[in-house]
């Protein structure tokens, strides 16, 4: 069964005179829901960015003091927590990416029944995301951020290992 078969369960003739008006109203609601997903996605990114920045700032602050009383092994659980946060963040980005892709497929299908297809026309204008000179999908960029933080936590683990090895 195709997306259009799933989406359009009733023909305009079966539905009646209000078909086009109701289709447009449902289209508006769906576009609004896609926008809300994008806002939630941005909030999630801000949350994880803030959490990871704060975690690394605490580590940096402790290291800058040069405190000898703090055991170096304390940084390993911090790095493990950071890596876990990064993994969850990365999976969430992928989930939002899939959800947005699905929503825009539905939007494009609905637009086939409307007088103009704004989102579809825009998508064609920017090369359908295949021409990075015209458009680089945000999800491709945002998936790198958790990996960058993961690398920093990895460096912390390596630094702790080197410190322990040099002390012994």
Number of C-alpha atoms within 10 A of each C-alpha: 5 6 10 12 9 9 11 13 10 11 9 13 8 9 12 10 10 9 15 14 10 12 17 15 11 13 17 13 12 17 16 12 13 19 14 12 17 16 12 13 18 13 12 16 19 12 13 19 18 12 15 21 14 12 16 19 12 13 16 11 11 13 13 9 8 9 10 8 6 11 8 15 13 11 18 17 11 18 21 15 15 24 21 13 19 24 15 14 22 19 14 16 21 16 13 18 20 13 15 18 13 13 18 18 14 18 20 18 17 19 19 12 13 14 7 10 15 13 14 17 13 11 14 11 12 15 14 16 15 11 11 11 9 12 14 15 14 10 14 12 9 15 17 12 17 24 16 12 19 21 14 16 23 17 13 18 19 13 14 17 15 12 13 12 9 8 7 6
